[in-house]
Amino acid sequence: MDPILGEIRAVGFPFAPRGWALCQGQSLPISQNTALFSLLGTTYGGDGRTTFNLPDLRGRLVVNAGQAPGLSRYVPGQTGGTETVGLTAAQLPAHTHSLAGLAVHVNSNAGNSTSPAGTLLAATDDLHYSSSASTQMAPNAVTGTAQPVGGS
């Protein structure tokens, strides 16, 4: 496929191929780029008499101009968004993560303690760890392996 004048392509290397320019907001002389200026004009800057600018896409993604159903309208040259977004738990939709299997270390001997010490679950009728509330357990007190089911 032949390139189209004004086309923007993403490449996996940090330089522009021969005959192309990086979209870094740089100013170009109209006299040397009349056809490209006829397409871009001063949408991205420049004085429109001797210079015009290329779009500055550093740290940005390309969004097509127009408006999709239920979404905001974008015009050529418009910028938006932020580099980072912090989400709270309240902003996340309710969801679950299904497990296909769960592997837990156990001991077949009868338990004599309700403590999970030794990374083994002890056999007992007491379903609770016998310690006061807010007691910090060692990080390796209980171990397990979860296997997620597709997509979760």
PyMOL commands that set and color helices and strands:
alter all, ss='L'
color gray80, all
select helices_A, chain A and resi 30-32+34-40+89-91+117-119
alter helices_A, ss='H'
color red, helices_A
select strands_A, chain A and resi 27-29+51-53+66-67+73-74+99-104+144-148
alter strands_A, ss='S'
color yellow, strands_A
deselect
rebuild
show_as cartoon
